[in-house]
């Protein structure tokens, strides 16, 4: 009996050993299967032989990572964040992957095995061992792509500048120790200003919407906020609308903390120098950045402050897909990186007012007495007021505006803001201001050679024009350009020099001597000394009459930007605005109350369901494609589709813009509106529908934009 038991135990032991060997063999087989097969016998990396690559293809249906094998020879350099070249679009033939084009990409991670069961193609080339796409920057790009229904590759293209080998070959300098905490300076004019700087120095993350006082001190105040974050051992990022503003903040910050602790990122530096500065930030050599829109993605280490100046400026909205806005990107960075947030401007957008209304940020403003002292006196005059002075009539100015200019020239330079650049005006009925159109082709009428009236499109003369709306026979310039205005003012003030500032030639500053400075909005130069003696804001009705949801907000922003350059009331500064005095933006300018205007606008938009209270997306393309895309989209519950409606055909003489339809095509636009909190779901649904259409190759491409700025 015992012998039988022994044999049974011995047999069980042999079976157990055999089962163990079988299990081990199965495990080895699975492990072997999990390993990527070699490419034509090439040896692969011993550890983490699979690289997940973000391919530089901005197609929505390819918005994912692709696995590639890592050759052993590239093991050391092929690290997450580096640029590589890979074969994309290859197919399998005879057990091997062949074909495909070489495309650029970024390694996002290395893993032990791939879910793909075919033969992995190897990485063709490591372009550079520089890790330019770090985990934090990658996460930011992913969040921005999801918010704007875009692709990760498109956002990374905006975030990471093109490679310049010579810049990479040069080492970046060693980081300098933190600077000393700055004194509050002009921040003491704001009740919460010193406390905000102290919180940044402590390493806290205060969030504020700052309504700046008029004057030329805001660059120094932005610089002090950045210096406070640096003094606390953290980084700082300041984004401004244009190169002129960036240069002013850059100079102020350099004067405050010295050289070597920050960089200026603008297009003016040139591709190689800009990339060299960007690398200094990425490598941690400097921890502060001042720059324009593209700097919103700057990889500042241990970010302590993100600051944005004048978020209502259209320059902050990127024209390239997926068209992110710097304000939203910096809000995302502040939340994800636990950094302080400062949204500043002379004006206040409804989005800024909403940040305060929801409690996400706190208001940072001066007392009313301080505002009244710093702001100039604002006088209003209706555009239809007749001039009693012959010289005023010659310059097309009401008498009161003429007097403001004449008195201002006795004390210094006078700023004249006109809504557009150029010379040739568009004409309109003098009585009802209906645009003058050609009876043959509906093109705009203009004054041609020898003073004759004709069409700007077909050239047909119109010797006996009458307004179709009111029957009037007299015309006026709808909007007179900067050069035309400068000529007329020059004839009216022959002894005074006239200077112009616009897109083609922007002046940085003008001397403190009597002169007329004619400028378009945003191009106003700073007057040296105490500022302009007076300012004249022309054609206010043209700004307020734009068919845009933001017309009033934008007009007030432009007026405040010009009026802030004028001396305060105590120094005799005066501003005359040619617009209907009873309109809300005009009254906000008179009271210098941009926050009150923004709050009232926000309340009205909430009642009407307009952004930013709701979230919207525009879908633009051929009529049939727009309809099909919306039909295929699984919209969030309660989503409302408005339209589609035909888009106006662009003027043939106007330069093409990114959103214009192809030549000869008629496009339509539909708006999709959802409740607050559904914006992410809306973006995801539209993105999925676009991807499905591309995979099936159905119809033509449709453009989707989240939070379109041009709502009529």
C-alpha positions as CSV (number, residue, x, y, z in Angstrom):
1,X,0.0,0.0,0.0
2,X,2.8,2.4,0.9
3,X,4.6,1.4,-2.4
4,X,1.5,2.4,-4.3
5,X,1.2,5.7,-2.5
6,X,4.8,6.4,-3.2
7,X,4.3,5.7,-6.9
8,X,1.2,8.0,-6.9
9,X,3.1,10.8,-5.2
10,X,6.0,10.3,-7.6
11,X,3.6,10.5,-10.6
12,X,1.9,13.6,-9.3
13,X,5.3,15.2,-8.8
14,X,6.2,14.5,-12.4
15,X,2.9,15.8,-13.7
16,X,3.4,19.0,-11.6
17,X,6.8,19.5,-13.0
18,X,5.5,19.0,-16.6
19,X,2.7,21.5,-15.9
20,X,5.2,24.0,-14.6
21,X,7.4,23.6,-17.6
22,X,4.3,24.1,-19.9
23,X,3.3,27.3,-18.0
24,X,6.9,28.6,-18.3
25,X,7.0,27.9,-22.0
26,X,3.6,29.6,-22.5
27,X,4.9,32.7,-20.6
28,X,8.1,32.7,-22.7
29,X,6.0,32.5,-25.8
30,X,3.8,35.4,-24.8
31,X,6.8,37.4,-23.9
32,X,8.4,36.7,-27.2
33,X,5.2,37.6,-29.0
34,X,5.0,40.9,-27.1
35,X,8.5,41.9,-28.3
36,X,8.6,43.8,-31.5
37,X,10.0,41.7,-34.4
38,X,13.2,43.0,-35.8
39,X,13.3,45.0,-39.0
40,X,15.4,43.0,-41.6
41,X,17.5,41.5,-38.8
42,X,18.4,44.8,-37.1
43,X,19.0,44.5,-33.4
44,X,16.5,46.4,-31.2
45,X,17.0,48.1,-27.9
46,X,17.3,45.7,-25.0
47,X,14.9,47.7,-22.7
48,X,11.7,49.4,-23.7
49,X,12.2,48.6,-27.4
50,X,8.9,50.3,-28.5
51,X,8.6,54.1,-29.0
52,X,5.2,55.7,-29.2
53,X,5.5,58.5,-31.7
54,X,3.4,61.6,-32.4
55,X,3.5,61.9,-36.1
56,X,3.4,65.4,-37.6
57,X,0.2,64.8,-39.5
58,X,-2.5,67.3,-38.5
59,X,-5.4,65.1,-39.8
60,X,-8.1,64.6,-37.2
61,X,-8.6,60.9,-37.9
62,X,-4.9,60.3,-37.3
63,X,-4.9,62.1,-33.9
64,X,-3.2,59.2,-31.9
65,X,0.2,57.7,-31.3
66,X,1.9,55.2,-33.5
67,X,4.3,52.5,-32.3
68,X,7.8,52.1,-33.8
69,X,10.7,49.9,-32.9
70,X,13.8,51.4,-31.4
71,X,17.1,50.2,-33.0
72,X,19.8,49.4,-30.5
73,X,22.1,52.0,-32.1
74,X,19.5,54.7,-31.3
75,X,18.7,53.5,-27.8
76,X,20.5,56.3,-26.0
77,X,19.2,59.2,-28.1
78,X,15.7,58.0,-28.8
79,X,14.2,59.3,-25.5
80,X,10.8,60.8,-24.8
81,X,10.5,64.4,-26.1
82,X,13.0,64.2,-29.0
83,X,12.4,64.8,-32.7
84,X,12.6,61.8,-35.0
85,X,11.9,60.8,-38.5
86,X,9.8,57.7,-39.2
87,X,8.3,56.0,-42.2
88,X,4.5,56.6,-42.2
89,X,1.9,54.9,-44.3
90,X,3.9,51.7,-44.8
91,X,2.2,48.4,-45.5
92,X,3.1,44.8,-44.8
93,X,4.3,42.6,-47.7
94,X,5.7,39.1,-47.2
95,X,5.9,39.6,-43.4
96,X,7.8,42.8,-43.6
97,X,6.7,46.5,-43.6
98,X,7.7,48.4,-46.7
99,X,7.1,51.7,-48.3
100,X,5.8,54.9,-46.6
101,X,7.1,58.4,-46.6
102,X,9.6,59.9,-44.2
103,X,7.8,62.3,-41.8
104,X,8.8,64.1,-38.7
105,X,7.5,63.4,-35.3
106,X,8.2,63.3,-31.5
107,X,8.7,60.4,-29.2
108,X,6.2,60.7,-26.4
109,X,7.1,57.6,-24.4
110,X,9.1,54.3,-24.5
111,X,7.3,51.1,-23.6
112,X,8.1,47.4,-23.3
113,X,5.6,46.1,-25.7
114,X,3.2,47.2,-28.4
115,X,-0.5,46.3,-28.9
116,X,0.2,46.2,-32.6
117,X,0.7,42.5,-33.7
118,X,2.4,43.2,-37.0
119,X,6.0,44.0,-37.7
120,X,7.0,47.3,-36.3
121,X,8.9,49.6,-38.5
122,X,12.0,51.1,-36.8
123,X,12.6,54.8,-36.2
124,X,14.5,56.0,-39.3
125,X,16.4,58.8,-37.6
126,X,16.8,60.7,-34.4
127,X,16.9,64.3,-35.6
128,X,18.2,65.7,-32.3
129,X,18.8,64.4,-28.8
130,X,17.2,67.6,-27.5
131,X,14.1,66.9,-25.4
132,X,11.8,69.7,-26.7
133,X,8.4,68.1,-25.9
134,X,8.4,67.4,-22.2
135,X,5.6,65.8,-20.3
136,X,4.1,69.0,-19.0
137,X,4.1,70.7,-22.4
138,X,2.7,67.6,-24.0
139,X,-0.2,67.5,-21.4
140,X,-0.9,71.2,-22.1
141,X,-1.0,70.6,-25.8
142,X,-3.4,67.7,-25.4
143,X,-5.7,69.8,-23.2
144,X,-5.7,72.6,-25.7
145,X,-6.4,70.2,-28.6
146,X,-9.3,68.7,-26.7
147,X,-10.8,72.1,-25.9
148,X,-10.7,73.4,-29.4
149,X,-11.6,70.2,-31.3
150,X,-8.2,70.1,-32.8
151,X,-5.4,67.6,-33.3
152,X,-2.4,67.2,-31.0
153,X,0.0,67.5,-33.9
154,X,-1.4,70.9,-34.8
155,X,-1.1,72.3,-31.3
156,X,2.5,70.9,-30.9
157,X,3.4,72.7,-34.1
158,X,2.3,75.9,-32.5
159,X,4.0,75.1,-29.2
160,X,7.4,73.9,-30.3
161,X,9.4,76.2,-32.7
162,X,11.1,74.7,-35.8
163,X,14.6,73.2,-35.1
164,X,17.7,75.2,-35.7
165,X,20.8,72.9,-35.5
166,X,23.3,75.7,-34.8
167,X,21.2,77.0,-31.9
168,X,21.0,73.5,-30.4
169,X,24.8,73.0,-30.7
170,X,25.5,76.0,-28.4
171,X,25.1,75.4,-24.6
172,X,22.8,77.6,-22.6
173,X,24.2,79.7,-19.8
174,X,24.0,78.6,-16.2
175,X,20.9,79.9,-14.3
176,X,21.3,82.9,-12.1
177,X,20.2,82.9,-8.5
178,X,16.7,84.5,-7.7
179,X,16.5,88.3,-7.7
180,X,15.6,90.3,-4.6
181,X,11.8,90.9,-4.1
182,X,10.8,94.2,-5.8
183,X,9.2,97.0,-4.0
184,X,5.6,97.7,-4.9
185,X,6.3,100.9,-6.8
186,X,3.2,102.1,-8.7
187,X,1.3,99.0,-7.5
188,X,0.6,100.9,-4.3
189,X,-2.0,102.9,-6.3
190,X,-4.2,99.7,-6.1
191,X,-5.5,98.6,-2.7
192,X,-4.7,94.9,-3.3
193,X,-1.6,95.5,-5.4
194,X,1.1,95.1,-2.7
195,X,-0.6,92.1,-1.3
196,X,-0.8,90.5,-4.8
197,X,3.0,90.9,-5.2
198,X,3.7,89.6,-1.7
199,X,1.6,86.4,-2.4
200,X,3.6,85.8,-5.6
201,X,6.9,86.1,-3.6
202,X,5.6,83.6,-1.0
203,X,5.0,81.1,-3.7
204,X,1.2,81.3,-3.6
205,X,-1.0,81.3,-6.7
206,X,-3.2,84.4,-6.5
207,X,-5.6,85.0,-9.4
208,X,-6.6,88.5,-10.4
209,X,-8.3,90.5,-13.1
210,X,-6.5,93.8,-13.1
211,X,-8.1,97.0,-14.4
212,X,-5.0,99.2,-15.0
213,X,-5.0,102.9,-14.5
214,X,-4.5,105.1,-17.5
215,X,-1.0,106.1,-18.2
216,X,2.3,104.5,-19.4
217,X,3.2,102.6,-16.2
218,X,1.6,99.3,-17.0
219,X,4.8,97.8,-18.4
220,X,6.6,98.5,-15.2
221,X,3.7,97.0,-13.2
222,X,3.8,93.8,-15.2
223,X,7.5,93.6,-14.8
224,X,7.2,93.9,-11.0
225,X,4.7,91.1,-10.9
226,X,7.0,88.9,-12.9
227,X,10.0,89.9,-10.6
228,X,7.9,89.0,-7.5
229,X,7.3,85.5,-8.9
230,X,11.0,85.1,-9.7
231,X,12.0,86.3,-6.2
232,X,9.9,83.4,-4.8
233,X,12.0,80.9,-6.7
234,X,9.4,80.2,-9.4
235,X,9.1,81.1,-13.1
236,X,7.0,83.8,-14.8
237,X,5.4,84.2,-18.2
238,X,4.1,87.5,-19.6
239,X,2.1,87.5,-22.9
240,X,1.3,90.8,-24.7
241,X,-0.4,91.6,-28.0
242,X,2.5,92.9,-30.1
243,X,6.2,93.4,-30.4
244,X,6.1,97.0,-29.3
245,X,4.4,96.1,-26.0
246,X,6.8,93.2,-25.5
247,X,9.8,95.5,-26.0
248,X,8.4,97.9,-23.3
249,X,7.8,95.1,-20.8
250,X,11.2,93.5,-21.7
251,X,13.0,96.8,-21.0
252,X,11.2,97.3,-17.7
253,X,11.9,93.8,-16.5
254,X,15.6,94.0,-17.5
255,X,16.0,97.3,-15.6
256,X,14.3,95.7,-12.5
257,X,16.1,92.3,-12.3
258,X,19.2,92.7,-14.5
259,X,20.3,90.8,-17.6
260,X,20.3,87.0,-17.9
261,X,17.2,86.1,-15.9
262,X,14.6,86.4,-18.7
263,X,14.2,86.2,-22.5
264,X,12.1,88.0,-25.0
265,X,10.2,85.7,-27.4
266,X,8.9,87.6,-30.5
267,X,9.1,87.0,-34.2
268,X,11.4,90.1,-34.6
269,X,14.3,88.1,-33.2
270,X,14.5,85.8,-36.2
271,X,14.1,82.0,-36.3
272,X,17.5,81.0,-35.0
273,X,17.8,83.5,-32.2
274,X,14.2,82.9,-31.1
275,X,14.9,79.2,-31.0
276,X,18.1,79.8,-29.0
277,X,16.1,81.7,-26.4
278,X,13.4,79.1,-26.4
279,X,16.0,76.4,-25.7
280,X,17.3,78.5,-22.8
281,X,13.8,78.4,-21.3
282,X,13.4,74.6,-22.0
283,X,16.8,73.8,-20.5
284,X,16.0,75.8,-17.3
285,X,18.7,78.5,-17.9
286,X,16.1,81.3,-17.6
287,X,12.8,81.2,-15.8
288,X,11.0,84.2,-17.1
289,X,9.6,84.9,-20.6
290,X,8.1,88.0,-22.1
291,X,6.6,87.5,-25.5
292,X,3.7,87.7,-28.0
293,X,1.0,85.1,-28.7
294,X,3.3,82.1,-29.4
295,X,5.0,82.5,-26.0
296,X,1.8,81.2,-24.3
297,X,3.3,77.7,-24.7
298,X,6.8,78.6,-23.5
299,X,8.1,75.7,-21.3
300,X,8.9,77.7,-18.2
301,X,9.9,75.4,-15.4
302,X,8.1,75.6,-12.0
303,X,5.7,78.3,-13.3
304,X,4.7,80.8,-10.6
305,X,2.9,83.4,-12.6
306,X,1.1,83.7,-16.0
307,X,0.2,87.2,-17.0
308,X,-1.8,88.4,-20.1
309,X,-2.1,92.0,-21.2
310,X,-5.2,93.3,-23.1
311,X,-7.0,90.0,-23.8
312,X,-9.5,91.7,-26.0
313,X,-6.9,92.3,-28.7
314,X,-7.5,90.1,-31.7
315,X,-3.7,89.2,-31.9
316,X,-4.2,86.9,-28.9
317,X,-6.3,84.5,-31.1
318,X,-4.1,82.3,-33.2
319,X,-5.2,82.1,-36.9
320,X,-3.7,78.6,-37.3
321,X,-5.7,75.4,-36.4
322,X,-7.1,74.8,-33.9
323,X,-7.1,78.6,-33.3
324,X,-6.5,78.8,-29.5
325,X,-6.8,82.0,-27.6
326,X,-3.9,83.0,-25.3
327,X,-6.3,83.7,-22.4
328,X,-7.8,80.2,-22.4
329,X,-4.3,78.6,-22.7
330,X,-3.0,80.6,-19.8
331,X,-6.1,79.8,-17.7
332,X,-5.4,76.1,-18.4
333,X,-1.7,76.6,-17.4
334,X,-2.6,78.4,-14.2
335,X,-5.0,75.7,-13.1
336,X,-2.8,72.7,-14.1
337,X,0.5,74.1,-12.9
338,X,-0.8,75.9,-9.8
339,X,0.5,79.2,-10.9
340,X,-0.6,82.7,-10.2
341,X,-2.8,84.4,-12.8
342,X,-2.9,88.1,-13.8
343,X,-5.3,89.3,-16.6
344,X,-4.7,93.0,-17.1
345,X,-5.8,95.7,-19.4
346,X,-7.1,99.3,-19.6
347,X,-10.4,97.9,-20.7
348,X,-12.3,94.8,-19.5
349,X,-13.7,92.0,-21.7
350,X,-16.8,90.0,-20.8
351,X,-14.6,86.9,-20.4
352,X,-12.6,88.8,-17.7
353,X,-15.8,89.9,-16.0
354,X,-17.0,86.3,-16.0
355,X,-13.8,85.1,-14.2
356,X,-14.6,87.6,-11.4
357,X,-18.3,86.9,-11.5
358,X,-17.7,83.1,-11.0
359,X,-15.2,83.7,-8.2
360,X,-12.3,82.1,-10.2
361,X,-10.4,85.4,-9.9
362,X,-10.5,88.5,-7.8
363,X,-10.8,92.1,-9.0
364,X,-7.7,94.2,-8.8
365,X,-8.6,97.9,-9.4
366,X,-7.9,101.4,-8.0
367,X,-10.3,103.5,-6.0
368,X,-12.6,105.8,-8.0
369,X,-10.8,108.9,-6.7
370,X,-7.5,107.5,-8.1
371,X,-9.2,106.8,-11.4
372,X,-10.6,110.3,-11.7
373,X,-7.2,111.8,-11.0
374,X,-5.3,109.7,-13.6
375,X,-7.9,109.7,-16.4
376,X,-8.2,112.7,-18.8
377,X,-11.4,114.7,-19.2
378,X,-13.6,113.1,-21.9
379,X,-16.0,115.3,-24.0
380,X,-18.5,113.9,-26.4
381,X,-20.0,115.4,-29.6
382,X,-22.4,113.9,-32.0
383,X,-21.1,113.0,-35.5
384,X,-23.8,115.1,-37.1
385,X,-23.0,118.3,-35.3
386,X,-22.1,121.1,-37.8
387,X,-18.9,123.1,-37.6
388,X,-19.4,126.8,-37.2
389,X,-15.7,127.6,-37.9
390,X,-14.6,127.7,-41.5
391,X,-11.3,125.9,-40.7
392,X,-13.2,123.2,-38.8
393,X,-15.4,122.6,-41.8
394,X,-12.4,122.2,-44.0
395,X,-11.1,119.5,-41.6
396,X,-14.5,117.9,-41.3
397,X,-14.5,118.4,-37.6
398,X,-17.3,119.7,-35.3
399,X,-16.5,123.0,-33.7
400,X,-16.0,121.5,-30.2
401,X,-13.5,118.9,-31.5
402,X,-11.7,121.6,-33.5
403,X,-11.3,123.6,-30.3
404,X,-9.9,120.6,-28.4
405,X,-7.3,120.1,-31.0
406,X,-6.4,123.8,-31.2
407,X,-6.1,124.2,-27.4
408,X,-4.1,120.9,-27.1
409,X,-1.5,122.0,-29.7
410,X,-0.6,125.0,-27.5
411,X,0.6,122.5,-24.8
412,X,2.0,119.5,-26.6
413,X,1.3,116.8,-29.2
414,X,-2.3,115.8,-30.0
415,X,-3.3,112.3,-30.9
416,X,-6.0,111.7,-33.6
417,X,-7.3,108.1,-33.9
418,X,-9.1,107.0,-37.0
419,X,-10.7,103.5,-37.5
420,X,-8.8,102.6,-40.6
421,X,-5.6,103.1,-42.5
422,X,-5.1,104.2,-46.1
423,X,-6.4,107.0,-48.2
424,X,-9.4,106.0,-50.4
425,X,-12.6,106.3,-48.4
426,X,-15.8,104.3,-48.8
427,X,-18.8,106.6,-49.5
428,X,-22.2,106.6,-47.8
429,X,-25.4,108.7,-47.8
430,X,-24.8,111.8,-45.7
431,X,-28.4,111.6,-44.3
432,X,-28.9,108.0,-43.3
433,X,-25.3,106.6,-43.8
434,X,-26.4,103.7,-46.0
435,X,-23.4,102.6,-48.0
436,X,-23.3,103.9,-51.6
437,X,-23.6,100.9,-54.0
438,X,-23.4,100.5,-57.7
439,X,-26.7,99.9,-59.4
440,X,-25.2,97.4,-61.8
441,X,-23.1,95.1,-59.6
442,X,-23.7,96.3,-56.0
443,X,-20.1,97.2,-55.6
444,X,-18.9,100.1,-53.5
445,X,-18.8,103.5,-55.0
446,X,-15.7,105.7,-54.7
447,X,-14.4,109.1,-55.9
448,X,-12.4,108.4,-59.1
449,X,-10.2,110.6,-61.3
450,X,-11.4,114.2,-61.9
451,X,-13.8,113.9,-59.0
452,X,-16.2,111.6,-60.8
453,X,-18.2,108.9,-58.9
454,X,-17.8,105.3,-60.0
455,X,-17.9,101.7,-59.0
456,X,-14.7,100.2,-57.4
457,X,-15.6,96.7,-58.8
458,X,-16.9,97.2,-62.4
459,X,-15.8,100.8,-63.0
460,X,-19.3,101.9,-64.1
461,X,-19.8,105.7,-63.6
462,X,-22.6,106.9,-61.4
463,X,-23.1,110.6,-62.3
464,X,-26.6,110.9,-60.8
465,X,-26.6,108.8,-57.6
466,X,-29.5,108.9,-55.1
467,X,-29.8,106.9,-51.9
468,X,-32.1,103.9,-52.3
469,X,-33.2,104.2,-48.6
470,X,-34.0,107.9,-48.1
471,X,-33.6,109.5,-51.5
472,X,-30.7,111.7,-50.4
473,X,-28.3,112.9,-53.0
474,X,-25.3,114.0,-50.9
475,X,-22.5,111.6,-50.1
476,X,-19.9,111.6,-47.3
477,X,-16.9,109.5,-46.6
478,X,-18.0,106.4,-44.7
479,X,-14.6,106.0,-43.0
480,X,-11.8,108.2,-43.9
481,X,-8.3,106.6,-43.7
482,X,-5.4,107.8,-41.8
483,X,-3.5,109.4,-44.7
484,X,-6.5,111.3,-45.9
485,X,-7.2,112.6,-42.4
486,X,-3.5,113.6,-42.0
487,X,-3.7,115.6,-45.3
488,X,-6.9,117.4,-44.2
489,X,-5.6,118.3,-40.8
490,X,-2.3,119.4,-42.3
491,X,-4.2,121.9,-44.5
492,X,-6.2,123.1,-41.5
493,X,-3.0,123.5,-39.3
494,X,-0.3,124.4,-41.8
495,X,2.2,125.5,-39.1
496,X,2.0,122.2,-37.2
497,X,3.9,119.0,-38.2
498,X,1.7,116.0,-38.9
499,X,2.9,112.4,-38.3
500,X,1.1,109.1,-39.1
501,X,1.4,105.7,-37.4
502,X,-0.2,102.6,-38.9
503,X,0.5,99.1,-40.0
504,X,3.1,99.9,-42.6
505,X,5.0,102.4,-40.4
506,X,4.4,102.2,-36.7
507,X,6.0,104.8,-34.5
508,X,7.2,103.8,-31.0
509,X,7.2,107.3,-29.6
510,X,6.9,111.0,-30.4
511,X,8.7,113.9,-28.8
512,X,6.9,116.2,-26.3
513,X,6.5,119.1,-28.9
514,X,3.3,120.3,-30.5
515,X,2.4,118.0,-33.4
516,X,-0.6,116.1,-34.8
517,X,-0.2,112.4,-34.6
518,X,-2.7,110.5,-36.8
519,X,-2.9,106.8,-35.9
520,X,-5.0,103.7,-36.4
521,X,-6.1,101.7,-33.3
522,X,-3.3,99.8,-31.7
523,X,-0.6,101.8,-33.5
524,X,-0.6,104.8,-31.2
525,X,2.9,105.9,-30.3
526,X,3.7,106.9,-26.7
527,X,4.2,110.6,-26.2
528,X,7.4,111.3,-24.4
529,X,7.2,113.3,-21.1
530,X,3.8,113.4,-19.6
531,X,1.7,112.1,-22.5
532,X,-0.5,113.8,-25.1
533,X,-2.1,117.1,-24.4
534,X,-5.3,116.0,-26.1
535,X,-6.8,113.2,-28.2
536,X,-9.5,113.2,-30.9
537,X,-11.3,109.9,-31.5
538,X,-13.0,110.1,-35.0
539,X,-15.8,108.1,-36.7
540,X,-17.1,106.5,-33.5
541,X,-20.2,105.4,-35.3
542,X,-18.2,103.3,-37.7
543,X,-16.8,101.2,-34.8
544,X,-20.1,101.0,-33.0
545,X,-22.0,100.1,-36.1
546,X,-20.0,97.0,-36.9
547,X,-22.3,93.8,-37.3
548,X,-20.5,92.1,-34.4
549,X,-21.5,90.9,-31.0
550,X,-18.3,92.6,-29.6
551,X,-18.7,96.0,-31.4
552,X,-19.4,98.0,-28.3
553,X,-16.7,96.2,-26.3
554,X,-14.1,96.6,-29.1
555,X,-14.9,100.3,-29.6
556,X,-14.5,101.0,-25.9
557,X,-11.2,99.0,-25.8
558,X,-9.8,101.0,-28.7
559,X,-10.9,104.4,-27.2
560,X,-9.5,103.6,-23.8
561,X,-6.2,102.5,-25.3
562,X,-5.8,105.9,-27.0
563,X,-7.2,108.0,-24.2
564,X,-4.9,106.4,-21.6
565,X,-2.0,108.0,-23.4
566,X,-3.4,111.5,-22.7
567,X,-2.4,113.5,-19.6
568,X,-4.7,113.3,-16.6
569,X,-7.3,115.8,-15.7
570,X,-5.0,117.6,-13.2
571,X,-2.6,118.2,-16.1
572,X,-5.3,119.5,-18.4
573,X,-5.6,116.4,-20.6
574,X,-8.8,116.3,-22.8
575,X,-10.3,113.7,-25.1
576,X,-13.0,114.4,-27.6
577,X,-14.9,111.4,-29.0
578,X,-17.1,111.8,-32.1
579,X,-20.0,109.5,-31.4
580,X,-23.6,109.5,-30.1
581,X,-23.3,110.6,-26.5
582,X,-26.1,108.4,-25.2
583,X,-24.7,105.1,-26.3
584,X,-23.4,102.8,-23.5
585,X,-19.8,102.5,-24.6
586,X,-19.5,106.2,-25.0
587,X,-20.9,106.7,-21.5
588,X,-18.5,104.1,-20.1
589,X,-15.6,106.1,-21.7
590,X,-16.8,109.3,-20.1
591,X,-17.0,107.7,-16.7
592,X,-13.9,105.6,-17.3
593,X,-15.8,102.5,-16.2
594,X,-14.8,99.5,-18.4
595,X,-15.7,97.0,-15.7
596,X,-19.2,98.3,-15.3
597,X,-19.7,98.1,-19.1
598,X,-18.4,94.5,-19.2
599,X,-20.6,93.5,-16.3
600,X,-23.7,94.9,-18.0
601,X,-22.7,93.2,-21.3
602,X,-22.2,89.9,-19.4
603,X,-25.7,90.2,-17.9
604,X,-27.3,90.8,-21.2
605,X,-25.5,87.9,-22.8
606,X,-26.6,85.6,-20.0
607,X,-30.2,86.5,-20.7
608,X,-29.8,85.9,-24.4
609,X,-27.7,82.8,-24.1
610,X,-24.7,84.3,-25.8
611,X,-21.0,83.5,-25.2
612,X,-19.1,83.4,-22.9
613,X,-22.1,82.3,-20.7
614,X,-22.8,79.6,-23.3
615,X,-20.3,77.8,-25.4
616,X,-20.5,77.9,-29.2
617,X,-18.9,76.3,-32.2
618,X,-19.1,77.4,-35.8
619,X,-19.2,74.8,-38.6
620,X,-18.3,76.3,-42.0
621,X,-18.1,74.8,-45.5
622,X,-20.2,74.0,-48.5
623,X,-23.9,73.8,-47.7
624,X,-24.3,70.1,-48.2
625,X,-21.2,69.3,-46.2
626,X,-22.3,71.4,-43.2
627,X,-25.6,69.7,-43.1
628,X,-24.1,66.2,-43.3
629,X,-21.6,66.9,-40.6
630,X,-24.2,68.2,-38.2
631,X,-26.5,65.2,-39.0
632,X,-23.6,62.8,-38.2
633,X,-22.6,64.6,-35.0
634,X,-23.9,63.2,-31.6
635,X,-24.4,66.6,-30.1
636,X,-24.8,67.0,-26.3
637,X,-28.3,67.0,-24.9
638,X,-30.0,70.4,-25.3
639,X,-27.6,71.6,-28.0
640,X,-29.1,74.2,-30.3
641,X,-28.2,74.5,-34.0
642,X,-28.5,78.0,-35.5
643,X,-28.5,78.2,-39.3
644,X,-26.9,77.4,-41.6
645,X,-26.8,80.8,-43.3
646,X,-24.8,81.9,-46.4
647,X,-21.5,83.6,-45.7
648,X,-20.8,87.0,-47.4
649,X,-18.6,86.7,-50.4
650,X,-15.2,88.5,-49.7
651,X,-14.4,91.6,-51.7
652,X,-12.2,90.6,-54.7
653,X,-9.6,93.2,-53.9
654,X,-9.2,92.2,-50.2
655,X,-6.3,89.9,-49.3
656,X,-7.4,86.3,-48.5
657,X,-7.7,85.4,-44.8
658,X,-7.4,82.0,-43.1
659,X,-11.2,81.6,-42.8
660,X,-12.1,82.6,-46.3
661,X,-13.7,80.0,-48.6
662,X,-11.8,78.9,-51.7
663,X,-12.1,81.2,-54.7
664,X,-15.4,80.6,-56.6
665,X,-17.1,78.6,-53.8
666,X,-20.1,79.8,-51.8
667,X,-20.0,78.6,-48.2
668,X,-22.5,78.5,-45.3
669,X,-22.0,78.7,-41.6
670,X,-24.0,77.0,-38.8
671,X,-23.6,77.8,-35.1
672,X,-24.0,75.2,-32.4
673,X,-24.8,76.5,-28.9
674,X,-24.6,74.4,-25.7
675,X,-25.1,75.1,-22.0
676,X,-22.2,75.9,-19.7
677,X,-20.2,72.9,-18.9
678,X,-20.9,71.1,-22.2
679,X,-18.1,72.8,-24.2
680,X,-15.7,69.8,-23.9
681,X,-18.5,67.4,-25.0
682,X,-19.3,69.6,-28.0
683,X,-15.7,69.8,-29.1
684,X,-15.3,66.0,-28.8
685,X,-18.5,65.3,-30.7
686,X,-17.6,67.6,-33.6
687,X,-14.1,66.2,-33.7
688,X,-15.3,62.6,-33.9
689,X,-17.8,63.4,-36.7
690,X,-15.1,65.1,-38.7
691,X,-12.8,62.1,-38.2
692,X,-15.5,59.7,-39.4
693,X,-16.1,61.7,-42.5
694,X,-12.4,61.7,-43.4
695,X,-12.1,58.0,-42.9
696,X,-15.1,57.4,-45.1
697,X,-13.9,60.1,-47.5
698,X,-17.4,61.7,-47.5
699,X,-17.7,65.1,-49.1
700,X,-15.3,68.0,-48.7
701,X,-13.6,69.2,-45.5
702,X,-15.6,71.3,-43.1
703,X,-14.0,73.8,-40.8
704,X,-14.9,73.8,-37.1
705,X,-14.0,76.5,-34.7
706,X,-14.8,76.6,-31.0
707,X,-15.6,80.0,-29.5
708,X,-15.6,81.9,-32.8
709,X,-14.8,85.6,-32.2
710,X,-16.8,87.0,-35.2
711,X,-20.4,86.4,-34.0
712,X,-22.7,88.9,-35.7
